[in-house]
Amino acid sequence: MAIQDQVQNPGGGMTVREAGKRGGERVKAKYGTEFYEAIGRKGGEATKEKYGPSFYEVIGQKGGQKLKRKSS
């Protein structure tokens, strides 16, 4: 968990993480899971137009592989 996620308001408000979770739950309650499917599909189409279908081959091959961190 990032440090920013743990920051609370002095008045005892919620964390950034809690606010994000509550916001996501409200959107899901208002629009339903189909909304997320539709925006995901739109994003996929936009990515395909921008980078081309071969882009998916490359990221598909990387799928599941853990990225190596650069040592400082």
C-alpha positions as CSV (number, residue, x, y, z in Angstrom):
1,M,0.0,0.0,0.0
2,A,1.4,3.4,-1.0
3,I,1.9,6.0,1.7
4,Q,-0.6,8.3,-0.1
5,D,-3.2,5.6,0.3
6,Q,-2.8,5.8,4.1
7,V,-3.2,9.6,4.4
8,Q,-6.2,10.7,6.4
9,N,-7.9,14.0,6.9
10,P,-7.2,15.6,10.3
11,G,-10.9,15.4,11.0
12,G,-10.9,11.6,10.8
13,G,-12.0,11.3,7.2
14,M,-11.5,8.3,5.0
15,T,-8.2,7.3,3.3
16,V,-7.7,7.8,-0.5
17,R,-8.0,4.0,-0.9
18,E,-11.4,3.9,1.0
19,A,-12.7,6.8,-1.1
20,G,-11.7,5.1,-4.3
21,K,-13.4,1.9,-3.2
22,R,-16.6,3.6,-2.2
23,G,-16.6,5.5,-5.5
24,G,-16.2,2.4,-7.5
25,E,-19.0,0.6,-5.6
26,R,-21.3,3.6,-6.2
27,V,-20.6,3.5,-9.9
28,K,-21.2,-0.2,-10.0
29,A,-24.5,0.2,-8.1
30,K,-25.6,3.0,-10.4
31,Y,-24.6,1.6,-13.8
32,G,-24.1,-2.1,-13.3
33,T,-21.3,-4.4,-14.4
34,E,-22.3,-4.0,-18.0
35,F,-21.0,-0.4,-17.8
36,Y,-17.5,-1.6,-16.9
37,E,-17.6,-4.2,-19.8
38,A,-18.6,-1.5,-22.2
39,I,-15.9,1.0,-21.3
40,G,-13.3,-1.9,-21.3
41,R,-14.4,-2.8,-24.8
42,K,-14.1,0.8,-25.9
43,G,-10.7,1.1,-24.4
44,G,-9.6,-2.1,-26.2
45,E,-10.8,-0.8,-29.5
46,A,-9.1,2.5,-29.0
47,T,-5.8,0.7,-28.2
48,K,-6.2,-1.5,-31.2
49,E,-6.7,1.5,-33.5
50,K,-3.7,3.4,-31.9
51,Y,-1.2,0.5,-31.7
52,G,-2.5,-2.1,-34.1
53,P,-3.5,-5.7,-33.6
54,S,0.1,-6.9,-33.3
55,F,0.4,-4.9,-30.0
56,Y,-1.8,-7.5,-28.4
57,E,0.5,-10.3,-29.5
58,V,3.4,-8.6,-27.7
59,I,1.6,-7.9,-24.5
60,G,0.1,-11.4,-24.6
61,Q,3.5,-12.9,-24.6
62,K,4.5,-10.8,-21.6
63,G,1.4,-11.8,-19.7
64,G,2.0,-13.3,-16.3
65,Q,5.7,-12.3,-16.4
66,K,6.9,-10.3,-13.5
67,L,8.8,-7.1,-14.5
68,K,12.4,-6.9,-13.4
69,R,13.2,-3.8,-11.3
70,K,16.2,-1.8,-12.2
71,S,18.7,-1.7,-9.4
72,S,19.9,1.8,-8.5
